[in-house]
Amino acid sequence: MHIAAFILLIVGGLNWLLLALFNWEVGSLVGGMDSVVAKIIYVLVGLAALYEIFTHKKCCTSCVVKKTGGEQM
């Protein structure tokens, strides 16, 4: 689940980059924002973001305090 959420977050991040630089959205590949498929993609990206917000600390080795006394970010 973590990998799927991470991939969806990459898609969302690239979408924002393309929108900012070229005024072009990934959703236009599947018929624009009025398309049901585009809306599903955007909902999945949003759900992936929520999933990462609530589970990131459990999955990320950089954020977890190591039992050997490592620092927490």
PDB file of N, H, CA, C and O in Angstrom:
ATOM      1  N   MET A   1       0.834  -1.201   0.000  1.00  0.00           N
ATOM      2  CA  MET A   1       0.000   0.000   0.000  1.00  0.00           C
ATOM      3  C   MET A   1       0.872   1.256   0.000  1.00  0.00           C
ATOM      4  O   MET A   1       0.556   2.242  -0.666  1.00  0.00           O
ATOM      5  N   HIS A   2       1.966   1.208   0.752  1.00  0.00           N
ATOM      6  H   HIS A   2       2.222   0.408   1.294  1.00  0.00           H
ATOM      7  CA  HIS A   2       2.858   2.367   0.826  1.00  0.00           C
ATOM      8  C   HIS A   2       3.429   2.717  -0.549  1.00  0.00           C
ATOM      9  O   HIS A   2       3.503   3.892  -0.906  1.00  0.00           O
ATOM     10  N   ILE A   3       3.827   1.719  -1.312  1.00  0.00           N
ATOM     11  H   ILE A   3       3.766   0.764  -1.022  1.00  0.00           H
ATOM     12  CA  ILE A   3       4.414   1.971  -2.629  1.00  0.00           C
ATOM     13  C   ILE A   3       3.372   2.559  -3.581  1.00  0.00           C
ATOM     14  O   ILE A   3       3.678   3.480  -4.339  1.00  0.00           O
ATOM     15  N   ALA A   4       2.157   2.039  -3.550  1.00  0.00           N
ATOM     16  H   ALA A   4       1.908   1.291  -2.935  1.00  0.00           H
ATOM     17  CA  ALA A   4       1.087   2.574  -4.404  1.00  0.00           C
ATOM     18  C   ALA A   4       0.798   4.025  -4.050  1.00  0.00           C
ATOM     19  O   ALA A   4       0.628   4.860  -4.938  1.00  0.00           O
ATOM     20  N   ALA A   5       0.742   4.328  -2.762  1.00  0.00           N
ATOM     21  H   ALA A   5       0.881   3.649  -2.041  1.00  0.00           H
ATOM     22  CA  ALA A   5       0.496   5.711  -2.330  1.00  0.00           C
ATOM     23  C   ALA A   5       1.642   6.616  -2.753  1.00  0.00           C
ATOM     24  O   ALA A   5       1.417   7.748  -3.179  1.00  0.00           O
ATOM     25  N   PHE A   6       2.862   6.124  -2.638  1.00  0.00           N
ATOM     26  H   PHE A   6       3.045   5.203  -2.291  1.00  0.00           H
ATOM     27  CA  PHE A   6       4.030   6.906  -3.028  1.00  0.00           C
ATOM     28  C   PHE A   6       3.998   7.220  -4.528  1.00  0.00           C
ATOM     29  O   PHE A   6       4.283   8.349  -4.927  1.00  0.00           O
ATOM     30  N   ILE A   7       3.656   6.243  -5.352  1.00  0.00           N
ATOM     31  H   ILE A   7       3.424   5.325  -5.028  1.00  0.00           H
ATOM     32  CA  ILE A   7       3.572   6.450  -6.806  1.00  0.00           C
ATOM     33  C   ILE A   7       2.485   7.472  -7.134  1.00  0.00           C
ATOM     34  O   ILE A   7       2.686   8.339  -7.985  1.00  0.00           O
ATOM     35  N   LEU A   8       1.342   7.376  -6.471  1.00  0.00           N
ATOM     36  H   LEU A   8       1.178   6.672  -5.780  1.00  0.00           H
ATOM     37  CA  LEU A   8       0.268   8.341  -6.705  1.00  0.00           C
ATOM     38  C   LEU A   8       0.687   9.748  -6.280  1.00  0.00           C
ATOM     39  O   LEU A   8       0.305  10.725  -6.923  1.00  0.00           O
ATOM     40  N   LEU A   9       1.459   9.859  -5.217  1.00  0.00           N
ATOM     41  H   LEU A   9       1.770   9.065  -4.694  1.00  0.00           H
ATOM     42  CA  LEU A   9       1.951  11.171  -4.802  1.00  0.00           C
ATOM     43  C   LEU A   9       2.933  11.740  -5.817  1.00  0.00           C
ATOM     44  O   LEU A   9       2.961  12.951  -6.034  1.00  0.00           O
ATOM     45  N   ILE A  10       3.728  10.895  -6.435  1.00  0.00           N
ATOM     46  H   ILE A  10       3.705   9.911  -6.259  1.00  0.00           H
ATOM     47  CA  ILE A  10       4.629  11.353  -7.499  1.00  0.00           C
ATOM     48  C   ILE A  10       3.814  11.868  -8.678  1.00  0.00           C
ATOM     49  O   ILE A  10       4.129  12.918  -9.238  1.00  0.00           O
ATOM     50  N   VAL A  11       2.771  11.138  -9.057  1.00  0.00           N
ATOM     51  H   VAL A  11       2.515  10.285  -8.602  1.00  0.00           H
ATOM     52  CA  VAL A  11       1.894  11.582 -10.152  1.00  0.00           C
ATOM     53  C   VAL A  11       1.279  12.938  -9.811  1.00  0.00           C
ATOM     54  O   VAL A  11       1.230  13.831 -10.656  1.00  0.00           O
ATOM     55  N   GLY A  12       0.812  13.089  -8.576  1.00  0.00           N
ATOM     56  H   GLY A  12       0.852  12.364  -7.890  1.00  0.00           H
ATOM     57  CA  GLY A  12       0.220  14.361  -8.155  1.00  0.00           C
ATOM     58  C   GLY A  12       1.231  15.489  -8.168  1.00  0.00           C
ATOM     59  O   GLY A  12       0.921  16.596  -8.609  1.00  0.00           O
ATOM     60  N   GLY A  13       2.438  15.221  -7.688  1.00  0.00           N
ATOM     61  H   GLY A  13       2.689  14.322  -7.330  1.00  0.00           H
ATOM     62  CA  GLY A  13       3.481  16.245  -7.685  1.00  0.00           C
ATOM     63  C   GLY A  13       3.883  16.663  -9.089  1.00  0.00           C
ATOM     64  O   GLY A  13       4.068  17.849  -9.361  1.00  0.00           O
ATOM     65  N   LEU A  14       4.017  15.690  -9.977  1.00  0.00           N
ATOM     66  H   LEU A  14       3.866  14.727  -9.755  1.00  0.00           H
ATOM     67  CA  LEU A  14       4.348  16.017 -11.367  1.00  0.00           C
ATOM     68  C   LEU A  14       3.212  16.782 -12.032  1.00  0.00           C
ATOM     69  O   LEU A  14       3.454  17.663 -12.857  1.00  0.00           O
ATOM     70  N   ASN A  15       1.985  16.453 -11.680  1.00  0.00           N
ATOM     71  H   ASN A  15       1.788  15.737 -11.010  1.00  0.00           H
ATOM     72  CA  ASN A  15       0.835  17.178 -12.214  1.00  0.00           C
ATOM     73  C   ASN A  15       0.911  18.655 -11.827  1.00  0.00           C
ATOM     74  O   ASN A  15       0.691  19.528 -12.667  1.00  0.00           O
ATOM     75  N   TRP A  16       1.223  18.940 -10.550  1.00  0.00           N
ATOM     76  H   TRP A  16       1.402  18.231  -9.868  1.00  0.00           H
ATOM     77  CA  TRP A  16       1.344  20.339 -10.113  1.00  0.00           C
ATOM     78  C   TRP A  16       2.487  21.048 -10.834  1.00  0.00           C
ATOM     79  O   TRP A  16       2.364  22.218 -11.193  1.00  0.00           O
ATOM     80  N   LEU A  17       3.594  20.345 -11.044  1.00  0.00           N
ATOM     81  H   LEU A  17       3.694  19.393 -10.752  1.00  0.00           H
ATOM     82  CA  LEU A  17       4.722  20.934 -11.770  1.00  0.00           C
ATOM     83  C   LEU A  17       4.324  21.283 -13.198  1.00  0.00           C
ATOM     84  O   LEU A  17       4.592  22.389 -13.668  1.00  0.00           O
ATOM     85  N   LEU A  18       3.685  20.343 -13.887  1.00  0.00           N
ATOM     86  H   LEU A  18       3.468  19.445 -13.505  1.00  0.00           H
ATOM     87  CA  LEU A  18       3.254  20.592 -15.264  1.00  0.00           C
ATOM     88  C   LEU A  18       2.228  21.713 -15.334  1.00  0.00           C
ATOM     89  O   LEU A  18       2.247  22.518 -16.265  1.00  0.00           O
ATOM     90  N   LEU A  19       1.345  21.766 -14.366  1.00  0.00           N
ATOM     91  H   LEU A  19       1.330  21.112 -13.610  1.00  0.00           H
ATOM     92  CA  LEU A  19       0.341  22.823 -14.338  1.00  0.00           C
ATOM     93  C   LEU A  19       1.002  24.189 -14.149  1.00  0.00           C
ATOM     94  O   LEU A  19       0.642  25.156 -14.821  1.00  0.00           O
ATOM     95  N   ALA A  20       1.956  24.264 -13.244  1.00  0.00           N
ATOM     96  H   ALA A  20       2.248  23.478 -12.698  1.00  0.00           H
ATOM     97  CA  ALA A  20       2.620  25.538 -12.966  1.00  0.00           C
ATOM     98  C   ALA A  20       3.490  26.002 -14.134  1.00  0.00           C
ATOM     99  O   ALA A  20       3.509  27.189 -14.461  1.00  0.00           O
ATOM    100  N   LEU A  21       4.205  25.075 -14.758  1.00  0.00           N
ATOM    101  H   LEU A  21       4.189  24.111 -14.492  1.00  0.00           H
ATOM    102  CA  LEU A  21       5.137  25.470 -15.818  1.00  0.00           C
ATOM    103  C   LEU A  21       4.487  25.625 -17.185  1.00  0.00           C
ATOM    104  O   LEU A  21       4.831  26.535 -17.939  1.00  0.00           O
ATOM    105  N   PHE A  22       3.552  24.744 -17.506  1.00  0.00           N
ATOM    106  H   PHE A  22       3.272  24.005 -16.893  1.00  0.00           H
ATOM    107  CA  PHE A  22       3.012  24.694 -18.862  1.00  0.00           C
ATOM    108  C   PHE A  22       1.493  24.853 -18.941  1.00  0.00           C
ATOM    109  O   PHE A  22       0.926  24.799 -20.032  1.00  0.00           O
ATOM    110  N   ASN A  23       0.825  25.048 -17.797  1.00  0.00           N
ATOM    111  H   ASN A  23       1.285  25.092 -16.911  1.00  0.00           H
ATOM    112  CA  ASN A  23      -0.630  25.139 -17.744  1.00  0.00           C
ATOM    113  C   ASN A  23      -1.288  23.904 -18.390  1.00  0.00           C
ATOM    114  O   ASN A  23      -2.261  24.013 -19.136  1.00  0.00           O
ATOM    115  N   TRP A  24      -0.723  22.736 -18.077  1.00  0.00           N
ATOM    116  H   TRP A  24       0.067  22.647 -17.471  1.00  0.00           H
ATOM    117  CA  TRP A  24      -1.190  21.472 -18.628  1.00  0.00           C
ATOM    118  C   TRP A  24      -1.345  20.471 -17.503  1.00  0.00           C
ATOM    119  O   TRP A  24      -0.463  20.362 -16.651  1.00  0.00           O
ATOM    120  N   GLU A  25      -2.457  19.731 -17.480  1.00  0.00           N
ATOM    121  H   GLU A  25      -3.174  19.820 -18.172  1.00  0.00           H
ATOM    122  CA  GLU A  25      -2.726  18.775 -16.408  1.00  0.00           C
ATOM    123  C   GLU A  25      -2.682  17.336 -16.918  1.00  0.00           C
ATOM    124  O   GLU A  25      -2.996  17.064 -18.077  1.00  0.00           O
ATOM    125  N   VAL A  26      -2.292  16.434 -16.045  1.00  0.00           N
ATOM    126  H   VAL A  26      -2.037  16.655 -15.103  1.00  0.00           H
ATOM    127  CA  VAL A  26      -2.275  15.013 -16.367  1.00  0.00           C
ATOM    128  C   VAL A  26      -3.686  14.539 -16.702  1.00  0.00           C
ATOM    129  O   VAL A  26      -3.865  13.656 -17.541  1.00  0.00           O
ATOM    130  N   GLY A  27      -4.677  15.118 -16.054  1.00  0.00           N
ATOM    131  H   GLY A  27      -4.532  15.835 -15.372  1.00  0.00           H
ATOM    132  CA  GLY A  27      -6.073  14.756 -16.307  1.00  0.00           C
ATOM    133  C   GLY A  27      -6.512  14.991 -17.742  1.00  0.00           C
ATOM    134  O   GLY A  27      -7.478  14.384 -18.203  1.00  0.00           O
ATOM    135  N   SER A  28      -5.812  15.868 -18.452  1.00  0.00           N
ATOM    136  H   SER A  28      -5.027  16.361 -18.077  1.00  0.00           H
ATOM    137  CA  SER A  28      -6.176  16.120 -19.850  1.00  0.00           C
ATOM    138  C   SER A  28      -5.878  14.910 -20.732  1.00  0.00           C
ATOM    139  O   SER A  28      -6.421  14.803 -21.831  1.00  0.00           O
ATOM    140  N   LEU A  29      -5.031  14.006 -20.269  1.00  0.00           N
ATOM    141  H   LEU A  29      -4.590  14.093 -19.376  1.00  0.00           H
ATOM    142  CA  LEU A  29      -4.752  12.779 -21.024  1.00  0.00           C
ATOM    143  C   LEU A  29      -5.962  11.862 -21.081  1.00  0.00           C
ATOM    144  O   LEU A  29      -6.092  11.058 -22.004  1.00  0.00           O
ATOM    145  N   VAL A  30      -6.851  11.979 -20.097  1.00  0.00           N
ATOM    146  H   VAL A  30      -6.746  12.633 -19.347  1.00  0.00           H
ATOM    147  CA  VAL A  30      -8.019  11.107 -20.027  1.00  0.00           C
ATOM    148  C   VAL A  30      -9.327  11.868 -20.189  1.00  0.00           C
ATOM    149  O   VAL A  30     -10.373  11.406 -19.733  1.00  0.00           O
ATOM    150  N   GLY A  31      -9.279  13.014 -20.826  1.00  0.00           N
ATOM    151  H   GLY A  31      -8.429  13.389 -21.196  1.00  0.00           H
ATOM    152  CA  GLY A  31     -10.495  13.737 -21.139  1.00  0.00           C
ATOM    153  C   GLY A  31     -10.744  14.998 -20.353  1.00  0.00           C
ATOM    154  O   GLY A  31     -11.832  15.568 -20.444  1.00  0.00           O
ATOM    155  N   GLY A  32      -9.797  15.446 -19.600  1.00  0.00           N
ATOM    156  H   GLY A  32      -8.913  14.984 -19.526  1.00  0.00           H
ATOM    157  CA  GLY A  32      -9.958  16.692 -18.858  1.00  0.00           C
ATOM    158  C   GLY A  32     -10.650  16.488 -17.527  1.00  0.00           C
ATOM    159  O   GLY A  32     -11.024  15.371 -17.169  1.00  0.00           O
ATOM    160  N   MET A  33     -10.815  17.579 -16.800  1.00  0.00           N
ATOM    161  H   MET A  33     -10.511  18.487 -17.090  1.00  0.00           H
ATOM    162  CA  MET A  33     -11.359  17.523 -15.450  1.00  0.00           C
ATOM    163  C   MET A  33     -12.810  17.067 -15.416  1.00  0.00           C
ATOM    164  O   MET A  33     -13.280  16.611 -14.374  1.00  0.00           O
ATOM    165  N   ASP A  34     -13.530  17.177 -16.522  1.00  0.00           N
ATOM    166  H   ASP A  34     -13.148  17.548 -17.369  1.00  0.00           H
ATOM    167  CA  ASP A  34     -14.923  16.721 -16.559  1.00  0.00           C
ATOM    168  C   ASP A  34     -15.028  15.214 -16.706  1.00  0.00           C
ATOM    169  O   ASP A  34     -16.112  14.649 -16.559  1.00  0.00           O
ATOM    170  N   SER A  35     -13.904  14.552 -16.998  1.00  0.00           N
ATOM    171  H   SER A  35     -13.024  15.011 -17.118  1.00  0.00           H
ATOM    172  CA  SER A  35     -13.892  13.112 -17.187  1.00  0.00           C
ATOM    173  C   SER A  35     -13.984  12.387 -15.840  1.00  0.00           C
ATOM    174  O   SER A  35     -13.359  12.792 -14.860  1.00  0.00           O
ATOM    175  N   VAL A  36     -14.760  11.329 -15.811  1.00  0.00           N
ATOM    176  H   VAL A  36     -15.268  11.000 -16.608  1.00  0.00           H
ATOM    177  CA  VAL A  36     -14.886  10.518 -14.603  1.00  0.00           C
ATOM    178  C   VAL A  36     -13.538   9.898 -14.259  1.00  0.00           C
ATOM    179  O   VAL A  36     -13.177   9.815 -13.084  1.00  0.00           O
ATOM    180  N   VAL A  37     -12.788   9.462 -15.272  1.00  0.00           N
ATOM    181  H   VAL A  37     -13.081   9.529 -16.226  1.00  0.00           H
ATOM    182  CA  VAL A  37     -11.486   8.842 -15.043  1.00  0.00           C
ATOM    183  C   VAL A  37     -10.533   9.840 -14.396  1.00  0.00           C
ATOM    184  O   VAL A  37      -9.817   9.484 -13.460  1.00  0.00           O
ATOM    185  N   ALA A  38     -10.510  11.087 -14.877  1.00  0.00           N
ATOM    186  H   ALA A  38     -11.092  11.377 -15.637  1.00  0.00           H
ATOM    187  CA  ALA A  38      -9.637  12.111 -14.289  1.00  0.00           C
ATOM    188  C   ALA A  38     -10.018  12.366 -12.831  1.00  0.00           C
ATOM    189  O   ALA A  38      -9.146  12.501 -11.972  1.00  0.00           O
ATOM    190  N   LYS A  39     -11.312  12.430 -12.556  1.00  0.00           N
ATOM    191  H   LYS A  39     -12.020  12.320 -13.253  1.00  0.00           H
ATOM    192  CA  LYS A  39     -11.751  12.653 -11.168  1.00  0.00           C
ATOM    193  C   LYS A  39     -11.331  11.498 -10.271  1.00  0.00           C
ATOM    194  O   LYS A  39     -10.937  11.715  -9.125  1.00  0.00           O
ATOM    195  N   ILE A  40     -11.410  10.277 -10.780  1.00  0.00           N
ATOM    196  H   ILE A  40     -11.729  10.101 -11.711  1.00  0.00           H
ATOM    197  CA  ILE A  40     -10.982   9.113  -9.998  1.00  0.00           C
ATOM    198  C   ILE A  40      -9.486   9.200  -9.707  1.00  0.00           C
ATOM    199  O   ILE A  40      -9.051   8.910  -8.593  1.00  0.00           O
ATOM    200  N   ILE A  41      -8.698   9.600 -10.709  1.00  0.00           N
ATOM    201  H   ILE A  41      -9.052   9.836 -11.614  1.00  0.00           H
ATOM    202  CA  ILE A  41      -7.254   9.745 -10.515  1.00  0.00           C
ATOM    203  C   ILE A  41      -6.976  10.782  -9.441  1.00  0.00           C
ATOM    204  O   ILE A  41      -6.156  10.545  -8.553  1.00  0.00           O
ATOM    205  N   TYR A  42      -7.644  11.925  -9.505  1.00  0.00           N
ATOM    206  H   TYR A  42      -8.310  12.117 -10.226  1.00  0.00           H
ATOM    207  CA  TYR A  42      -7.411  12.980  -8.517  1.00  0.00           C
ATOM    208  C   TYR A  42      -7.858  12.556  -7.119  1.00  0.00           C
ATOM    209  O   TYR A  42      -7.205  12.902  -6.135  1.00  0.00           O
ATOM    210  N   VAL A  43      -8.953  11.816  -7.018  1.00  0.00           N
ATOM    211  H   VAL A  43      -9.484  11.535  -7.817  1.00  0.00           H
ATOM    212  CA  VAL A  43      -9.400  11.317  -5.723  1.00  0.00           C
ATOM    213  C   VAL A  43      -8.376  10.327  -5.168  1.00  0.00           C
ATOM    214  O   VAL A  43      -8.075  10.358  -3.975  1.00  0.00           O
ATOM    215  N   LEU A  44      -7.839   9.452  -6.017  1.00  0.00           N
ATOM    216  H   LEU A  44      -8.083   9.427  -6.986  1.00  0.00           H
ATOM    217  CA  LEU A  44      -6.837   8.493  -5.566  1.00  0.00           C
ATOM    218  C   LEU A  44      -5.561   9.197  -5.101  1.00  0.00           C
ATOM    219  O   LEU A  44      -4.954   8.793  -4.109  1.00  0.00           O
ATOM    220  N   VAL A  45      -5.160  10.239  -5.811  1.00  0.00           N
ATOM    221  H   VAL A  45      -5.653  10.566  -6.617  1.00  0.00           H
ATOM    222  CA  VAL A  45      -3.981  11.005  -5.391  1.00  0.00           C
ATOM    223  C   VAL A  45      -4.239  11.647  -4.027  1.00  0.00           C
ATOM    224  O   VAL A  45      -3.359  11.633  -3.165  1.00  0.00           O
ATOM    225  N   GLY A  46      -5.420  12.202  -3.821  1.00  0.00           N
ATOM    226  H   GLY A  46      -6.134  12.213  -4.521  1.00  0.00           H
ATOM    227  CA  GLY A  46      -5.760  12.803  -2.538  1.00  0.00           C
ATOM    228  C   GLY A  46      -5.808  11.782  -1.416  1.00  0.00           C
ATOM    229  O   GLY A  46      -5.334  12.053  -0.313  1.00  0.00           O
ATOM    230  N   LEU A  47      -6.376  10.611  -1.683  1.00  0.00           N
ATOM    231  H   LEU A  47      -6.761  10.392  -2.579  1.00  0.00           H
ATOM    232  CA  LEU A  47      -6.416   9.552  -0.677  1.00  0.00           C
ATOM    233  C   LEU A  47      -5.006   9.045  -0.356  1.00  0.00           C
ATOM    234  O   LEU A  47      -4.706   8.708   0.789  1.00  0.00           O
ATOM    235  N   ALA A  48      -4.154   8.996  -1.371  1.00  0.00           N
ATOM    236  H   ALA A  48      -4.398   9.269  -2.302  1.00  0.00           H
ATOM    237  CA  ALA A  48      -2.761   8.595  -1.149  1.00  0.00           C
ATOM    238  C   ALA A  48      -2.062   9.587  -0.234  1.00  0.00           C
ATOM    239  O   ALA A  48      -1.279   9.193   0.631  1.00  0.00           O
ATOM    240  N   ALA A  49      -2.338  10.863  -0.419  1.00  0.00           N
ATOM    241  H   ALA A  49      -2.974  11.183  -1.121  1.00  0.00           H
ATOM    242  CA  ALA A  49      -1.744  11.884   0.443  1.00  0.00           C
ATOM    243  C   ALA A  49      -2.209  11.706   1.886  1.00  0.00           C
ATOM    244  O   ALA A  49      -1.405  11.794   2.814  1.00  0.00           O
ATOM    245  N   LEU A  50      -3.496  11.458   2.076  1.00  0.00           N
ATOM    246  H   LEU A  50      -4.149  11.386   1.322  1.00  0.00           H
ATOM    247  CA  LEU A  50      -4.009  11.228   3.429  1.00  0.00           C
ATOM    248  C   LEU A  50      -3.391   9.981   4.050  1.00  0.00           C
ATOM    249  O   LEU A  50      -3.037   9.974   5.229  1.00  0.00           O
ATOM    250  N   TYR A  51      -3.265   8.932   3.251  1.00  0.00           N
ATOM    251  H   TYR A  51      -3.552   8.937   2.294  1.00  0.00           H
ATOM    252  CA  TYR A  51      -2.657   7.695   3.737  1.00  0.00           C
ATOM    253  C   TYR A  51      -1.228   7.963   4.212  1.00  0.00           C
ATOM    254  O   TYR A  51      -0.831   7.512   5.286  1.00  0.00           O
ATOM    255  N   GLU A  52      -0.465   8.692   3.415  1.00  0.00           N
ATOM    256  H   GLU A  52      -0.787   9.058   2.542  1.00  0.00           H
ATOM    257  CA  GLU A  52       0.921   8.989   3.779  1.00  0.00           C
ATOM    258  C   GLU A  52       0.998   9.889   5.010  1.00  0.00           C
ATOM    259  O   GLU A  52       1.890   9.726   5.842  1.00  0.00           O
ATOM    260  N   ILE A  53       0.080  10.826   5.127  1.00  0.00           N
ATOM    261  H   ILE A  53      -0.645  10.959   4.451  1.00  0.00           H
ATOM    262  CA  ILE A  53       0.074  11.709   6.299  1.00  0.00           C
ATOM    263  C   ILE A  53      -0.080  10.887   7.581  1.00  0.00           C
ATOM    264  O   ILE A  53       0.612  11.129   8.570  1.00  0.00           O
ATOM    265  N   PHE A  54      -0.990   9.918   7.553  1.00  0.00           N
ATOM    266  H   PHE A  54      -1.552   9.722   6.750  1.00  0.00           H
ATOM    267  CA  PHE A  54      -1.300   9.175   8.761  1.00  0.00           C
ATOM    268  C   PHE A  54      -0.405   7.962   9.002  1.00  0.00           C
ATOM    269  O   PHE A  54      -0.358   7.459  10.125  1.00  0.00           O
ATOM    270  N   THR A  55       0.304   7.478   7.985  1.00  0.00           N
ATOM    271  H   THR A  55       0.266   7.887   7.073  1.00  0.00           H
ATOM    272  CA  THR A  55       1.121   6.276   8.172  1.00  0.00           C
ATOM    273  C   THR A  55       2.600   6.498   7.921  1.00  0.00           C
ATOM    274  O   THR A  55       3.392   5.577   8.119  1.00  0.00           O
ATOM    275  N   HIS A  56       2.995   7.664   7.501  1.00  0.00           N
ATOM    276  H   HIS A  56       2.352   8.412   7.340  1.00  0.00           H
ATOM    277  CA  HIS A  56       4.377   7.915   7.099  1.00  0.00           C
ATOM    278  C   HIS A  56       5.374   7.599   8.204  1.00  0.00           C
ATOM    279  O   HIS A  56       6.394   6.955   7.959  1.00  0.00           O
ATOM    280  N   LYS A  57       5.089   8.037   9.388  1.00  0.00           N
ATOM    281  H   LYS A  57       4.261   8.560   9.587  1.00  0.00           H
ATOM    282  CA  LYS A  57       6.047   7.874  10.479  1.00  0.00           C
ATOM    283  C   LYS A  57       6.301   6.396  10.798  1.00  0.00           C
ATOM    284  O   LYS A  57       7.388   6.039  11.252  1.00  0.00           O
ATOM    285  N   LYS A  58       5.322   5.555  10.566  1.00  0.00           N
ATOM    286  H   LYS A  58       4.440   5.845  10.197  1.00  0.00           H
ATOM    287  CA  LYS A  58       5.498   4.120  10.802  1.00  0.00           C
ATOM    288  C   LYS A  58       6.349   3.471   9.720  1.00  0.00           C
ATOM    289  O   LYS A  58       7.063   2.504   9.988  1.00  0.00           O
ATOM    290  N   CYS A  59       6.280   3.996   8.494  1.00  0.00           N
ATOM    291  H   CYS A  59       5.700   4.781   8.276  1.00  0.00           H
ATOM    292  CA  CYS A  59       6.953   3.376   7.346  1.00  0.00           C
ATOM    293  C   CYS A  59       8.332   3.953   7.068  1.00  0.00           C
ATOM    294  O   CYS A  59       9.186   3.248   6.530  1.00  0.00           O
ATOM    295  N   CYS A  60       8.576   5.195   7.411  1.00  0.00           N
ATOM    296  H   CYS A  60       7.883   5.768   7.848  1.00  0.00           H
ATOM    297  CA  CYS A  60       9.800   5.884   7.020  1.00  0.00           C
ATOM    298  C   CYS A  60      10.924   5.616   8.019  1.00  0.00           C
ATOM    299  O   CYS A  60      10.798   5.925   9.204  1.00  0.00           O
ATOM    300  N   THR A  61      12.006   5.047   7.539  1.00  0.00           N
ATOM    301  H   THR A  61      12.108   4.795   6.576  1.00  0.00           H
ATOM    302  CA  THR A  61      13.120   4.741   8.431  1.00  0.00           C
ATOM    303  C   THR A  61      13.843   5.998   8.887  1.00  0.00           C
ATOM    304  O   THR A  61      14.525   5.969   9.911  1.00  0.00           O
ATOM    305  N   SER A  62      13.717   7.093   8.164  1.00  0.00           N
ATOM    306  H   SER A  62      13.163   7.117   7.332  1.00  0.00           H
ATOM    307  CA  SER A  62      14.354   8.342   8.578  1.00  0.00           C
ATOM    308  C   SER A  62      13.578   9.023   9.702  1.00  0.00           C
ATOM    309  O   SER A  62      14.153   9.792  10.472  1.00  0.00           O
ATOM    310  N   CYS A  63      12.289   8.751   9.802  1.00  0.00           N
ATOM    311  H   CYS A  63      11.822   8.126   9.176  1.00  0.00           H
ATOM    312  CA  CYS A  63      11.451   9.412  10.792  1.00  0.00           C
ATOM    313  C   CYS A  63      11.271   8.593  12.070  1.00  0.00           C
ATOM    314  O   CYS A  63      10.834   9.122  13.091  1.00  0.00           O
ATOM    315  N   VAL A  64      11.600   7.337  12.013  1.00  0.00           N
ATOM    316  H   VAL A  64      11.955   6.907  11.183  1.00  0.00           H
ATOM    317  CA  VAL A  64      11.426   6.472  13.166  1.00  0.00           C
ATOM    318  C   VAL A  64      12.662   6.574  14.050  1.00  0.00           C
ATOM    319  O   VAL A  64      13.792   6.509  13.567  1.00  0.00           O
ATOM    320  N   VAL A  65      12.437   6.732  15.339  1.00  0.00           N
ATOM    321  H   VAL A  65      11.518   6.784  15.732  1.00  0.00           H
ATOM    322  CA  VAL A  65      13.549   6.768  16.284  1.00  0.00           C
ATOM    323  C   VAL A  65      14.123   5.363  16.367  1.00  0.00           C
ATOM    324  O   VAL A  65      13.421   4.405  16.688  1.00  0.00           O
ATOM    325  N   LYS A  66      15.383   5.263  16.079  1.00  0.00           N
ATOM    326  H   LYS A  66      15.953   6.042  15.818  1.00  0.00           H
ATOM    327  CA  LYS A  66      16.038   3.948  16.144  1.00  0.00           C
ATOM    328  C   LYS A  66      16.239   3.539  17.591  1.00  0.00           C
ATOM    329  O   LYS A  66      16.482   4.384  18.453  1.00  0.00           O
ATOM    330  N   LYS A  67      16.140   2.271  17.852  1.00  0.00           N
ATOM    331  H   LYS A  67      15.943   1.585  17.152  1.00  0.00           H
ATOM    332  CA  LYS A  67      16.263   1.758  19.216  1.00  0.00           C
ATOM    333  C   LYS A  67      17.668   1.954  19.771  1.00  0.00           C
ATOM    334  O   LYS A  67      17.892   1.817  20.974  1.00  0.00           O
ATOM    335  N   THR A  68      18.620   2.276  18.883  1.00  0.00           N
ATOM    336  H   THR A  68      18.438   2.387  17.906  1.00  0.00           H
ATOM    337  CA  THR A  68      19.998   2.470  19.334  1.00  0.00           C
ATOM    338  C   THR A  68      20.252   3.908  19.776  1.00  0.00           C
ATOM    339  O   THR A  68      21.383   4.268  20.099  1.00  0.00           O
ATOM    340  N   GLY A  69      19.199   4.732  19.791  1.00  0.00           N
ATOM    341  H   GLY A  69      18.280   4.439  19.529  1.00  0.00           H
ATOM    342  CA  GLY A  69      19.343   6.104  20.260  1.00  0.00           C
ATOM    343  C   GLY A  69      19.537   7.117  19.160  1.00  0.00           C
ATOM    344  O   GLY A  69      20.084   8.192  19.405  1.00  0.00           O
ATOM    345  N   GLY A  70      19.097   6.800  17.940  1.00  0.00           N
ATOM    346  H   GLY A  70      18.653   5.926  17.742  1.00  0.00           H
ATOM    347  CA  GLY A  70      19.219   7.730  16.827  1.00  0.00           C
ATOM    348  C   GLY A  70      18.322   8.943  17.011  1.00  0.00           C
ATOM    349  O   GLY A  70      17.414   8.940  17.843  1.00  0.00           O
ATOM    350  N   GLU A  71      18.583   9.974  16.230  1.00  0.00           N
ATOM    351  H   GLU A  71      19.320   9.977  15.555  1.00  0.00           H
ATOM    352  CA  GLU A  71      17.789  11.203  16.316  1.00  0.00           C
ATOM    353  C   GLU A  71      16.491  11.054  15.547  1.00  0.00           C
ATOM    354  O   GLU A  71      16.413  10.313  14.567  1.00  0.00           O
ATOM    355  N   GLN A  72      15.492  11.756  15.998  1.00  0.00           N
ATOM    356  H   GLN A  72      15.555  12.358  16.794  1.00  0.00           H
ATOM    357  CA  GLN A  72      14.201  11.787  15.311  1.00  0.00           C
ATOM    358  C   GLN A  72      14.098  13.101  14.563  1.00  0.00           C
ATOM    359  O   GLN A  72      14.495  14.145  15.081  1.00  0.00           O
ATOM    360  N   MET A  73      13.560  13.059  13.331  1.00  0.00           N
ATOM    361  H   MET A  73      13.238  12.211  12.911  1.00  0.00           H
ATOM    362  CA  MET A  73      13.390  14.268  12.527  1.00  0.00           C
ATOM    363  C   MET A  73      12.077  14.896  12.847  1.00  0.00           C
ATOM    364  O   MET A  73      11.733  15.932  12.277  1.00  0.00           O
TER     365      MET A  73
END
